[in-house]
Amino acid sequence: MFDTSGKWIYLDTVEDFDNGLSDLIELWSSADTAITQALKESALAHFKENLEGALLNWADNKAKTRKYTAIANELAEFEEALKAG
């Protein structure tokens, strides 16, 4: 997700994405005032973009596609929860 300087770190593996989704959810639930809405939205956009790239990259590998699709489904559930408030 983000390193300590705020630079985006691209995710490569299913484990990276799984951990990254947990980090993203934690970021959105944080009460830390240093974490702005813009930072949250940027993290969500980068995560989605990176996940879409992984899905395209592994489109020919059914096993990996299923794993990345499961993460995408969890992300969709998270986004629905955000919309619901």
PDB file of N, CA, C and O in Angstrom:
ATOM      1  N   MET A   1       0.825  -1.182   0.000  1.00  0.00           N
ATOM      2  CA  MET A   1       0.000   0.000   0.000  1.00  0.00           C
ATOM      3  C   MET A   1       0.875   1.252   0.000  1.00  0.00           C
ATOM      4  O   MET A   1       1.359   1.664  -1.054  1.00  0.00           O
ATOM      5  N   PHE A   2       1.081   1.856   1.156  1.00  0.00           N
ATOM      6  CA  PHE A   2       1.906   3.058   1.267  1.00  0.00           C
ATOM      7  C   PHE A   2       3.085   2.770   2.174  1.00  0.00           C
ATOM      8  O   PHE A   2       2.966   2.048   3.164  1.00  0.00           O
ATOM      9  N   ASP A   3       4.238   3.352   1.818  1.00  0.00           N
ATOM     10  CA  ASP A   3       5.359   3.253   2.747  1.00  0.00           C
ATOM     11  C   ASP A   3       5.268   4.433   3.708  1.00  0.00           C
ATOM     12  O   ASP A   3       4.312   5.206   3.648  1.00  0.00           O
ATOM     13  N   THR A   4       6.234   4.576   4.576  1.00  0.00           N
ATOM     14  CA  THR A   4       6.159   5.613   5.609  1.00  0.00           C
ATOM     15  C   THR A   4       6.236   7.029   5.039  1.00  0.00           C
ATOM     16  O   THR A   4       5.833   7.979   5.709  1.00  0.00           O
ATOM     17  N   SER A   5       6.746   7.188   3.817  1.00  0.00           N
ATOM     18  CA  SER A   5       6.815   8.524   3.219  1.00  0.00           C
ATOM     19  C   SER A   5       5.557   8.853   2.424  1.00  0.00           C
ATOM     20  O   SER A   5       5.441   9.948   1.873  1.00  0.00           O
ATOM     21  N   GLY A   6       4.608   7.908   2.359  1.00  0.00           N
ATOM     22  CA  GLY A   6       3.369   8.136   1.627  1.00  0.00           C
ATOM     23  C   GLY A   6       3.438   7.718   0.176  1.00  0.00           C
ATOM     24  O   GLY A   6       2.490   7.941  -0.577  1.00  0.00           O
ATOM     25  N   LYS A   7       4.550   7.114  -0.234  1.00  0.00           N
ATOM     26  CA  LYS A   7       4.712   6.666  -1.614  1.00  0.00           C
ATOM     27  C   LYS A   7       3.963   5.354  -1.821  1.00  0.00           C
ATOM     28  O   LYS A   7       4.005   4.468  -0.968  1.00  0.00           O
ATOM     29  N   TRP A   8       3.279   5.234  -2.958  1.00  0.00           N
ATOM     30  CA  TRP A   8       2.522   4.023  -3.261  1.00  0.00           C
ATOM     31  C   TRP A   8       3.478   2.885  -3.584  1.00  0.00           C
ATOM     32  O   TRP A   8       4.434   3.067  -4.338  1.00  0.00           O
ATOM     33  N   ILE A   9       3.221   1.716  -3.017  1.00  0.00           N
ATOM     34  CA  ILE A   9       3.984   0.506  -3.300  1.00  0.00           C
ATOM     35  C   ILE A   9       3.050  -0.436  -4.042  1.00  0.00           C
ATOM     36  O   ILE A   9       2.006  -0.828  -3.520  1.00  0.00           O
ATOM     37  N   TYR A  10       3.433  -0.797  -5.268  1.00  0.00           N
ATOM     38  CA  TYR A  10       2.593  -1.695  -6.047  1.00  0.00           C
ATOM     39  C   TYR A  10       2.602  -3.088  -5.456  1.00  0.00           C
ATOM     40  O   TYR A  10       3.622  -3.571  -4.966  1.00  0.00           O
ATOM     41  N   LEU A  11       1.456  -3.714  -5.511  1.00  0.00           N
ATOM     42  CA  LEU A  11       1.276  -5.052  -4.958  1.00  0.00           C
ATOM     43  C   LEU A  11       1.490  -6.060  -6.071  1.00  0.00           C
ATOM     44  O   LEU A  11       1.078  -5.830  -7.208  1.00  0.00           O
ATOM     45  N   ASP A  12       2.138  -7.187  -5.748  1.00  0.00           N
ATOM     46  CA  ASP A  12       2.499  -8.171  -6.768  1.00  0.00           C
ATOM     47  C   ASP A  12       1.819  -9.518  -6.603  1.00  0.00           C
ATOM     48  O   ASP A  12       1.440 -10.146  -7.591  1.00  0.00           O
ATOM     49  N   THR A  13       1.662  -9.962  -5.384  1.00  0.00           N
ATOM     50  CA  THR A  13       1.190 -11.326  -5.153  1.00  0.00           C
ATOM     51  C   THR A  13      -0.212 -11.307  -4.549  1.00  0.00           C
ATOM     52  O   THR A  13      -0.698 -10.271  -4.094  1.00  0.00           O
ATOM     53  N   VAL A  14      -0.838 -12.459  -4.555  1.00  0.00           N
ATOM     54  CA  VAL A  14      -2.151 -12.588  -3.931  1.00  0.00           C
ATOM     55  C   VAL A  14      -2.050 -12.203  -2.453  1.00  0.00           C
ATOM     56  O   VAL A  14      -2.933 -11.532  -1.919  1.00  0.00           O
ATOM     57  N   GLU A  15      -0.982 -12.625  -1.807  1.00  0.00           N
ATOM     58  CA  GLU A  15      -0.788 -12.295  -0.397  1.00  0.00           C
ATOM     59  C   GLU A  15      -0.648 -10.789  -0.199  1.00  0.00           C
ATOM     60  O   GLU A  15      -1.175 -10.234   0.765  1.00  0.00           O
ATOM     61  N   ASP A  16       0.073 -10.122  -1.126  1.00  0.00           N
ATOM     62  CA  ASP A  16       0.204  -8.661  -1.061  1.00  0.00           C
ATOM     63  C   ASP A  16      -1.167  -8.007  -1.126  1.00  0.00           C
ATOM     64  O   ASP A  16      -1.465  -7.093  -0.357  1.00  0.00           O
ATOM     65  N   PHE A  17      -2.003  -8.482  -2.052  1.00  0.00           N
ATOM     66  CA  PHE A  17      -3.335  -7.912  -2.205  1.00  0.00           C
ATOM     67  C   PHE A  17      -4.217  -8.207  -1.003  1.00  0.00           C
ATOM     68  O   PHE A  17      -4.980  -7.346  -0.567  1.00  0.00           O
ATOM     69  N   ASP A  18      -4.118  -9.408  -0.468  1.00  0.00           N
ATOM     70  CA  ASP A  18      -4.913  -9.768   0.698  1.00  0.00           C
ATOM     71  C   ASP A  18      -4.543  -8.879   1.877  1.00  0.00           C
ATOM     72  O   ASP A  18      -5.412  -8.334   2.557  1.00  0.00           O
ATOM     73  N   ASN A  19      -3.244  -8.741   2.110  1.00  0.00           N
ATOM     74  CA  ASN A  19      -2.769  -7.864   3.184  1.00  0.00           C
ATOM     75  C   ASN A  19      -3.096  -6.401   2.879  1.00  0.00           C
ATOM     76  O   ASN A  19      -3.455  -5.635   3.773  1.00  0.00           O
ATOM     77  N   GLY A  20      -2.969  -6.028   1.610  1.00  0.00           N
ATOM     78  CA  GLY A  20      -3.259  -4.655   1.204  1.00  0.00           C
ATOM     79  C   GLY A  20      -4.710  -4.281   1.427  1.00  0.00           C
ATOM     80  O   GLY A  20      -5.009  -3.153   1.818  1.00  0.00           O
ATOM     81  N   LEU A  21      -5.618  -5.223   1.181  1.00  0.00           N
ATOM     82  CA  LEU A  21      -7.030  -4.953   1.418  1.00  0.00           C
ATOM     83  C   LEU A  21      -7.280  -4.741   2.909  1.00  0.00           C
ATOM     84  O   LEU A  21      -8.039  -3.853   3.296  1.00  0.00           O
ATOM     85  N   SER A  22      -6.649  -5.545   3.728  1.00  0.00           N
ATOM     86  CA  SER A  22      -6.773  -5.356   5.181  1.00  0.00           C
ATOM     87  C   SER A  22      -6.232  -3.988   5.590  1.00  0.00           C
ATOM     88  O   SER A  22      -6.839  -3.292   6.404  1.00  0.00           O
ATOM     89  N   ASP A  23      -5.094  -3.608   5.024  1.00  0.00           N
ATOM     90  CA  ASP A  23      -4.511  -2.293   5.312  1.00  0.00           C
ATOM     91  C   ASP A  23      -5.434  -1.172   4.852  1.00  0.00           C
ATOM     92  O   ASP A  23      -5.588  -0.164   5.541  1.00  0.00           O
ATOM     93  N   LEU A  24      -6.049  -1.352   3.680  1.00  0.00           N
ATOM     94  CA  LEU A  24      -6.956  -0.348   3.140  1.00  0.00           C
ATOM     95  C   LEU A  24      -8.164  -0.169   4.062  1.00  0.00           C
ATOM     96  O   LEU A  24      -8.566   0.958   4.350  1.00  0.00           O
ATOM     97  N   ILE A  25      -8.731  -1.258   4.514  1.00  0.00           N
ATOM     98  CA  ILE A  25      -9.877  -1.195   5.422  1.00  0.00           C
ATOM     99  C   ILE A  25      -9.473  -0.522   6.728  1.00  0.00           C
ATOM    100  O   ILE A  25     -10.213   0.296   7.274  1.00  0.00           O
ATOM    101  N   GLU A  26      -8.302  -0.872   7.213  1.00  0.00           N
ATOM    102  CA  GLU A  26      -7.792  -0.251   8.444  1.00  0.00           C
ATOM    103  C   GLU A  26      -7.585   1.254   8.245  1.00  0.00           C
ATOM    104  O   GLU A  26      -7.901   2.048   9.131  1.00  0.00           O
ATOM    105  N   LEU A  27      -7.064   1.636   7.101  1.00  0.00           N
ATOM    106  CA  LEU A  27      -6.851   3.050   6.791  1.00  0.00           C
ATOM    107  C   LEU A  27      -8.180   3.809   6.818  1.00  0.00           C
ATOM    108  O   LEU A  27      -8.278   4.885   7.407  1.00  0.00           O
ATOM    109  N   TRP A  28      -9.194   3.240   6.176  1.00  0.00           N
ATOM    110  CA  TRP A  28     -10.502   3.899   6.121  1.00  0.00           C
ATOM    111  C   TRP A  28     -11.163   3.958   7.493  1.00  0.00           C
ATOM    112  O   TRP A  28     -11.967   4.857   7.741  1.00  0.00           O
ATOM    113  N   SER A  29     -10.848   3.024   8.392  1.00  0.00           N
ATOM    114  CA  SER A  29     -11.483   3.045   9.711  1.00  0.00           C
ATOM    115  C   SER A  29     -10.685   3.834  10.745  1.00  0.00           C
ATOM    116  O   SER A  29     -11.119   3.987  11.887  1.00  0.00           O
ATOM    117  N   SER A  30      -9.544   4.323  10.350  1.00  0.00           N
ATOM    118  CA  SER A  30      -8.673   5.026  11.285  1.00  0.00           C
ATOM    119  C   SER A  30      -9.294   6.340  11.747  1.00  0.00           C
ATOM    120  O   SER A  30      -9.934   7.053  10.974  1.00  0.00           O
ATOM    121  N   ALA A  31      -9.091   6.637  13.015  1.00  0.00           N
ATOM    122  CA  ALA A  31      -9.545   7.907  13.584  1.00  0.00           C
ATOM    123  C   ALA A  31      -8.420   8.944  13.559  1.00  0.00           C
ATOM    124  O   ALA A  31      -8.601  10.069  14.024  1.00  0.00           O
ATOM    125  N   ASP A  32      -7.277   8.572  13.023  1.00  0.00           N
ATOM    126  CA  ASP A  32      -6.122   9.470  12.941  1.00  0.00           C
ATOM    127  C   ASP A  32      -6.468  10.660  12.046  1.00  0.00           C
ATOM    128  O   ASP A  32      -6.827  10.483  10.882  1.00  0.00           O
ATOM    129  N   THR A  33      -6.362  11.858  12.586  1.00  0.00           N
ATOM    130  CA  THR A  33      -6.721  13.065  11.825  1.00  0.00           C
ATOM    131  C   THR A  33      -5.718  13.378  10.715  1.00  0.00           C
ATOM    132  O   THR A  33      -6.010  14.183   9.830  1.00  0.00           O
ATOM    133  N   ALA A  34      -4.555  12.758  10.751  1.00  0.00           N
ATOM    134  CA  ALA A  34      -3.560  12.961   9.696  1.00  0.00           C
ATOM    135  C   ALA A  34      -3.959  12.220   8.419  1.00  0.00           C
ATOM    136  O   ALA A  34      -3.440  12.508   7.340  1.00  0.00           O
ATOM    137  N   ILE A  35      -4.871  11.279   8.545  1.00  0.00           N
ATOM    138  CA  ILE A  35      -5.334  10.515   7.383  1.00  0.00           C
ATOM    139  C   ILE A  35      -6.543  11.237   6.801  1.00  0.00           C
ATOM    140  O   ILE A  35      -7.653  11.155   7.327  1.00  0.00           O
ATOM    141  N   THR A  36      -6.302  11.933   5.721  1.00  0.00           N
ATOM    142  CA  THR A  36      -7.348  12.749   5.110  1.00  0.00           C
ATOM    143  C   THR A  36      -8.251  11.917   4.204  1.00  0.00           C
ATOM    144  O   THR A  36      -7.925  10.787   3.839  1.00  0.00           O
ATOM    145  N   GLN A  37      -9.381  12.497   3.855  1.00  0.00           N
ATOM    146  CA  GLN A  37     -10.293  11.848   2.919  1.00  0.00           C
ATOM    147  C   GLN A  37      -9.602  11.657   1.571  1.00  0.00           C
ATOM    148  O   GLN A  37      -9.796  10.634   0.915  1.00  0.00           O
ATOM    149  N   ALA A  38      -8.809  12.622   1.161  1.00  0.00           N
ATOM    150  CA  ALA A  38      -8.089  12.520  -0.110  1.00  0.00           C
ATOM    151  C   ALA A  38      -7.111  11.346  -0.091  1.00  0.00           C
ATOM    152  O   ALA A  38      -6.982  10.631  -1.085  1.00  0.00           O
ATOM    153  N   LEU A  39      -6.431  11.145   1.020  1.00  0.00           N
ATOM    154  CA  LEU A  39      -5.509  10.023   1.162  1.00  0.00           C
ATOM    155  C   LEU A  39      -6.267   8.700   1.082  1.00  0.00           C
ATOM    156  O   LEU A  39      -5.821   7.761   0.423  1.00  0.00           O
ATOM    157  N   LYS A  40      -7.398   8.631   1.747  1.00  0.00           N
ATOM    158  CA  LYS A  40      -8.212   7.412   1.717  1.00  0.00           C
ATOM    159  C   LYS A  40      -8.678   7.110   0.296  1.00  0.00           C
ATOM    160  O   LYS A  40      -8.580   5.976  -0.172  1.00  0.00           O
ATOM    161  N   GLU A  41      -9.183   8.132  -0.380  1.00  0.00           N
ATOM    162  CA  GLU A  41      -9.677   7.936  -1.744  1.00  0.00           C
ATOM    163  C   GLU A  41      -8.552   7.569  -2.699  1.00  0.00           C
ATOM    164  O   GLU A  41      -8.741   6.755  -3.603  1.00  0.00           O
ATOM    165  N   SER A  42      -7.387   8.165  -2.502  1.00  0.00           N
ATOM    166  CA  SER A  42      -6.232   7.846  -3.331  1.00  0.00           C
ATOM    167  C   SER A  42      -5.807   6.397  -3.127  1.00  0.00           C
ATOM    168  O   SER A  42      -5.512   5.691  -4.092  1.00  0.00           O
ATOM    169  N   ALA A  43      -5.777   5.956  -1.881  1.00  0.00           N
ATOM    170  CA  ALA A  43      -5.401   4.575  -1.583  1.00  0.00           C
ATOM    171  C   ALA A  43      -6.391   3.603  -2.218  1.00  0.00           C
ATOM    172  O   ALA A  43      -5.991   2.579  -2.771  1.00  0.00           O
ATOM    173  N   LEU A  44      -7.675   3.922  -2.140  1.00  0.00           N
ATOM    174  CA  LEU A  44      -8.697   3.061  -2.736  1.00  0.00           C
ATOM    175  C   LEU A  44      -8.530   3.010  -4.255  1.00  0.00           C
ATOM    176  O   LEU A  44      -8.595   1.934  -4.849  1.00  0.00           O
ATOM    177  N   ALA A  45      -8.316   4.156  -4.879  1.00  0.00           N
ATOM    178  CA  ALA A  45      -8.146   4.200  -6.337  1.00  0.00           C
ATOM    179  C   ALA A  45      -6.911   3.428  -6.782  1.00  0.00           C
ATOM    180  O   ALA A  45      -6.967   2.680  -7.758  1.00  0.00           O
ATOM    181  N   HIS A  46      -5.801   3.602  -6.080  1.00  0.00           N
ATOM    182  CA  HIS A  46      -4.576   2.882  -6.422  1.00  0.00           C
ATOM    183  C   HIS A  46      -4.748   1.378  -6.237  1.00  0.00           C
ATOM    184  O   HIS A  46      -4.293   0.590  -7.065  1.00  0.00           O
ATOM    185  N   PHE A  47      -5.398   0.989  -5.161  1.00  0.00           N
ATOM    186  CA  PHE A  47      -5.612  -0.435  -4.911  1.00  0.00           C
ATOM    187  C   PHE A  47      -6.449  -1.039  -6.030  1.00  0.00           C
ATOM    188  O   PHE A  47      -6.116  -2.103  -6.552  1.00  0.00           O
ATOM    189  N   LYS A  48      -7.532  -0.366  -6.399  1.00  0.00           N
ATOM    190  CA  LYS A  48      -8.410  -0.870  -7.456  1.00  0.00           C
ATOM    191  C   LYS A  48      -7.661  -0.974  -8.785  1.00  0.00           C
ATOM    192  O   LYS A  48      -7.786  -1.969  -9.499  1.00  0.00           O
ATOM    193  N   GLU A  49      -6.887   0.056  -9.107  1.00  0.00           N
ATOM    194  CA  GLU A  49      -6.118   0.055 -10.353  1.00  0.00           C
ATOM    195  C   GLU A  49      -5.112  -1.091 -10.373  1.00  0.00           C
ATOM    196  O   GLU A  49      -4.976  -1.799 -11.370  1.00  0.00           O
ATOM    197  N   ASN A  50      -4.421  -1.257  -9.273  1.00  0.00           N
ATOM    198  CA  ASN A  50      -3.416  -2.318  -9.163  1.00  0.00           C
ATOM    199  C   ASN A  50      -4.070  -3.699  -9.257  1.00  0.00           C
ATOM    200  O   ASN A  50      -3.519  -4.601  -9.888  1.00  0.00           O
ATOM    201  N   LEU A  51      -5.240  -3.869  -8.635  1.00  0.00           N
ATOM    202  CA  LEU A  51      -5.963  -5.139  -8.674  1.00  0.00           C
ATOM    203  C   LEU A  51      -6.470  -5.436 -10.084  1.00  0.00           C
ATOM    204  O   LEU A  51      -6.397  -6.576 -10.542  1.00  0.00           O
ATOM    205  N   GLU A  52      -6.977  -4.429 -10.764  1.00  0.00           N
ATOM    206  CA  GLU A  52      -7.429  -4.624 -12.153  1.00  0.00           C
ATOM    207  C   GLU A  52      -6.269  -5.076 -13.036  1.00  0.00           C
ATOM    208  O   GLU A  52      -6.439  -5.942 -13.894  1.00  0.00           O
ATOM    209  N   GLY A  53      -5.097  -4.494 -12.827  1.00  0.00           N
ATOM    210  CA  GLY A  53      -3.910  -4.900 -13.582  1.00  0.00           C
ATOM    211  C   GLY A  53      -3.537  -6.345 -13.301  1.00  0.00           C
ATOM    212  O   GLY A  53      -3.173  -7.085 -14.215  1.00  0.00           O
ATOM    213  N   ALA A  54      -3.625  -6.748 -12.044  1.00  0.00           N
ATOM    214  CA  ALA A  54      -3.301  -8.136 -11.680  1.00  0.00           C
ATOM    215  C   ALA A  54      -4.291  -9.096 -12.327  1.00  0.00           C
ATOM    216  O   ALA A  54      -3.905 -10.162 -12.806  1.00  0.00           O
ATOM    217  N   LEU A  55      -5.567  -8.721 -12.341  1.00  0.00           N
ATOM    218  CA  LEU A  55      -6.573  -9.579 -12.973  1.00  0.00           C
ATOM    219  C   LEU A  55      -6.291  -9.735 -14.464  1.00  0.00           C
ATOM    220  O   LEU A  55      -6.435 -10.826 -15.014  1.00  0.00           O
ATOM    221  N   LEU A  56      -5.894  -8.653 -15.112  1.00  0.00           N
ATOM    222  CA  LEU A  56      -5.555  -8.729 -16.536  1.00  0.00           C
ATOM    223  C   LEU A  56      -4.286  -9.548 -16.756  1.00  0.00           C
ATOM    224  O   LEU A  56      -4.199 -10.342 -17.693  1.00  0.00           O
ATOM    225  N   ASN A  57      -3.316  -9.346 -15.891  1.00  0.00           N
ATOM    226  CA  ASN A  57      -2.040 -10.041 -16.004  1.00  0.00           C
ATOM    227  C   ASN A  57      -2.200 -11.557 -15.865  1.00  0.00           C
ATOM    228  O   ASN A  57      -1.502 -12.322 -16.531  1.00  0.00           O
ATOM    229  N   TRP A  58      -3.115 -11.983 -15.005  1.00  0.00           N
ATOM    230  CA  TRP A  58      -3.283 -13.407 -14.731  1.00  0.00           C
ATOM    231  C   TRP A  58      -4.546 -13.984 -15.365  1.00  0.00           C
ATOM    232  O   TRP A  58      -5.031 -15.025 -14.921  1.00  0.00           O
ATOM    233  N   ALA A  59      -5.081 -13.339 -16.378  1.00  0.00           N
ATOM    234  CA  ALA A  59      -6.328 -13.782 -17.009  1.00  0.00           C
ATOM    235  C   ALA A  59      -6.238 -15.209 -17.546  1.00  0.00           C
ATOM    236  O   ALA A  59      -7.250 -15.909 -17.597  1.00  0.00           O
ATOM    237  N   ASP A  60      -5.065 -15.644 -17.942  1.00  0.00           N
ATOM    238  CA  ASP A  60      -4.893 -16.989 -18.491  1.00  0.00           C
ATOM    239  C   ASP A  60      -4.654 -18.060 -17.428  1.00  0.00           C
ATOM    240  O   ASP A  60      -4.558 -19.244 -17.750  1.00  0.00           O
ATOM    241  N   ASN A  61      -4.557 -17.651 -16.172  1.00  0.00           N
ATOM    242  CA  ASN A  61      -4.296 -18.584 -15.082  1.00  0.00           C
ATOM    243  C   ASN A  61      -5.551 -18.648 -14.206  1.00  0.00           C
ATOM    244  O   ASN A  61      -5.802 -17.755 -13.396  1.00  0.00           O
ATOM    245  N   LYS A  62      -6.326 -19.708 -14.381  1.00  0.00           N
ATOM    246  CA  LYS A  62      -7.618 -19.807 -13.691  1.00  0.00           C
ATOM    247  C   LYS A  62      -7.493 -19.787 -12.172  1.00  0.00           C
ATOM    248  O   LYS A  62      -8.312 -19.168 -11.491  1.00  0.00           O
ATOM    249  N   ALA A  63      -6.493 -20.447 -11.644  1.00  0.00           N
ATOM    250  CA  ALA A  63      -6.335 -20.501 -10.186  1.00  0.00           C
ATOM    251  C   ALA A  63      -6.062 -19.112  -9.619  1.00  0.00           C
ATOM    252  O   ALA A  63      -6.681 -18.703  -8.636  1.00  0.00           O
ATOM    253  N   LYS A  64      -5.141 -18.395 -10.237  1.00  0.00           N
ATOM    254  CA  LYS A  64      -4.830 -17.051  -9.747  1.00  0.00           C
ATOM    255  C   LYS A  64      -5.989 -16.098  -9.993  1.00  0.00           C
ATOM    256  O   LYS A  64      -6.273 -15.231  -9.167  1.00  0.00           O
ATOM    257  N   THR A  65      -6.657 -16.260 -11.132  1.00  0.00           N
ATOM    258  CA  THR A  65      -7.802 -15.405 -11.431  1.00  0.00           C
ATOM    259  C   THR A  65      -8.869 -15.565 -10.355  1.00  0.00           C
ATOM    260  O   THR A  65      -9.460 -14.577  -9.919  1.00  0.00           O
ATOM    261  N   ARG A  66      -9.123 -16.799  -9.924  1.00  0.00           N
ATOM    262  CA  ARG A  66     -10.117 -17.027  -8.863  1.00  0.00           C
ATOM    263  C   ARG A  66      -9.711 -16.323  -7.570  1.00  0.00           C
ATOM    264  O   ARG A  66     -10.550 -15.736  -6.886  1.00  0.00           O
ATOM    265  N   LYS A  67      -8.425 -16.384  -7.240  1.00  0.00           N
ATOM    266  CA  LYS A  67      -7.958 -15.747  -6.007  1.00  0.00           C
ATOM    267  C   LYS A  67      -8.094 -14.227  -6.081  1.00  0.00           C
ATOM    268  O   LYS A  67      -8.550 -13.588  -5.133  1.00  0.00           O
ATOM    269  N   TYR A  68      -7.694 -13.659  -7.220  1.00  0.00           N
ATOM    270  CA  TYR A  68      -7.807 -12.208  -7.373  1.00  0.00           C
ATOM    271  C   TYR A  68      -9.262 -11.774  -7.452  1.00  0.00           C
ATOM    272  O   TYR A  68      -9.615 -10.698  -6.970  1.00  0.00           O
ATOM    273  N   THR A  69     -10.108 -12.600  -8.056  1.00  0.00           N
ATOM    274  CA  THR A  69     -11.532 -12.288  -8.129  1.00  0.00           C
ATOM    275  C   THR A  69     -12.149 -12.298  -6.735  1.00  0.00           C
ATOM    276  O   THR A  69     -13.010 -11.472  -6.433  1.00  0.00           O
ATOM    277  N   ALA A  70     -11.721 -13.214  -5.897  1.00  0.00           N
ATOM    278  CA  ALA A  70     -12.220 -13.253  -4.518  1.00  0.00           C
ATOM    279  C   ALA A  70     -11.857 -11.964  -3.785  1.00  0.00           C
ATOM    280  O   ALA A  70     -12.671 -11.427  -3.033  1.00  0.00           O
ATOM    281  N   ILE A  71     -10.647 -11.469  -4.000  1.00  0.00           N
ATOM    282  CA  ILE A  71     -10.232 -10.212  -3.378  1.00  0.00           C
ATOM    283  C   ILE A  71     -11.057  -9.063  -3.951  1.00  0.00           C
ATOM    284  O   ILE A  71     -11.467  -8.166  -3.213  1.00  0.00           O
ATOM    285  N   ALA A  72     -11.301  -9.084  -5.250  1.00  0.00           N
ATOM    286  CA  ALA A  72     -12.132  -8.040  -5.880  1.00  0.00           C
ATOM    287  C   ALA A  72     -13.544  -8.059  -5.301  1.00  0.00           C
ATOM    288  O   ALA A  72     -14.144  -7.002  -5.106  1.00  0.00           O
ATOM    289  N   ASN A  73     -14.072  -9.234  -5.029  1.00  0.00           N
ATOM    290  CA  ASN A  73     -15.405  -9.338  -4.423  1.00  0.00           C
ATOM    291  C   ASN A  73     -15.417  -8.760  -3.011  1.00  0.00           C
ATOM    292  O   ASN A  73     -16.363  -8.075  -2.623  1.00  0.00           O
ATOM    293  N   GLU A  74     -14.365  -9.037  -2.249  1.00  0.00           N
ATOM    294  CA  GLU A  74     -14.252  -8.457  -0.905  1.00  0.00           C
ATOM    295  C   GLU A  74     -14.148  -6.939  -0.983  1.00  0.00           C
ATOM    296  O   GLU A  74     -14.726  -6.228  -0.162  1.00  0.00           O
ATOM    297  N   LEU A  75     -13.411  -6.449  -1.969  1.00  0.00           N
ATOM    298  CA  LEU A  75     -13.285  -5.007  -2.161  1.00  0.00           C
ATOM    299  C   LEU A  75     -14.648  -4.398  -2.494  1.00  0.00           C
ATOM    300  O   LEU A  75     -14.988  -3.328  -1.989  1.00  0.00           O
ATOM    301  N   ALA A  76     -15.421  -5.066  -3.334  1.00  0.00           N
ATOM    302  CA  ALA A  76     -16.756  -4.576  -3.696  1.00  0.00           C
ATOM    303  C   ALA A  76     -17.655  -4.512  -2.458  1.00  0.00           C
ATOM    304  O   ALA A  76     -18.425  -3.565  -2.298  1.00  0.00           O
ATOM    305  N   GLU A  77     -17.561  -5.512  -1.589  1.00  0.00           N
ATOM    306  CA  GLU A  77     -18.333  -5.501  -0.349  1.00  0.00           C
ATOM    307  C   GLU A  77     -17.915  -4.321   0.535  1.00  0.00           C
ATOM    308  O   GLU A  77     -18.755  -3.664   1.150  1.00  0.00           O
ATOM    309  N   PHE A  78     -16.620  -4.069   0.587  1.00  0.00           N
ATOM    310  CA  PHE A  78     -16.114  -2.941   1.368  1.00  0.00           C
ATOM    311  C   PHE A  78     -16.633  -1.626   0.797  1.00  0.00           C
ATOM    312  O   PHE A  78     -17.060  -0.752   1.551  1.00  0.00           O
ATOM    313  N   GLU A  79     -16.602  -1.477  -0.517  1.00  0.00           N
ATOM    314  CA  GLU A  79     -17.094  -0.253  -1.135  1.00  0.00           C
ATOM    315  C   GLU A  79     -18.596  -0.067  -0.887  1.00  0.00           C
ATOM    316  O   GLU A  79     -19.057   1.058  -0.690  1.00  0.00           O
ATOM    317  N   GLU A  80     -19.346  -1.148  -0.898  1.00  0.00           N
ATOM    318  CA  GLU A  80     -20.776  -1.067  -0.583  1.00  0.00           C
ATOM    319  C   GLU A  80     -20.976  -0.586   0.846  1.00  0.00           C
ATOM    320  O   GLU A  80     -21.860   0.228   1.114  1.00  0.00           O
ATOM    321  N   ALA A  81     -20.161  -1.088   1.760  1.00  0.00           N
ATOM    322  CA  ALA A  81     -20.249  -0.656   3.161  1.00  0.00           C
ATOM    323  C   ALA A  81     -19.910   0.827   3.289  1.00  0.00           C
ATOM    324  O   ALA A  81     -20.521   1.532   4.092  1.00  0.00           O
ATOM    325  N   LEU A  82     -18.952   1.304   2.512  1.00  0.00           N
ATOM    326  CA  LEU A  82     -18.616   2.720   2.530  1.00  0.00           C
ATOM    327  C   LEU A  82     -19.794   3.571   2.053  1.00  0.00           C
ATOM    328  O   LEU A  82     -20.106   4.608   2.639  1.00  0.00           O
ATOM    329  N   LYS A  83     -20.438   3.112   0.982  1.00  0.00           N
ATOM    330  CA  LYS A  83     -21.582   3.850   0.450  1.00  0.00           C
ATOM    331  C   LYS A  83     -22.751   3.869   1.427  1.00  0.00           C
ATOM    332  O   LYS A  83     -23.468   4.864   1.539  1.00  0.00           O
ATOM    333  N   ALA A  84     -22.932   2.758   2.131  1.00  0.00           N
ATOM    334  CA  ALA A  84     -24.029   2.658   3.084  1.00  0.00           C
ATOM    335  C   ALA A  84     -23.784   3.509   4.344  1.00  0.00           C
ATOM    336  O   ALA A  84     -24.703   3.848   5.090  1.00  0.00           O
ATOM    337  N   GLY A  85     -22.508   3.831   4.537  1.00  0.00           N
ATOM    338  CA  GLY A  85     -22.170   4.673   5.679  1.00  0.00           C
ATOM    339  C   GLY A  85     -21.899   3.875   6.874  1.00  0.00           C
ATOM    340  O   GLY A  85     -21.598   4.429   7.931  1.00  0.00           O
TER     341      GLY A  85
END
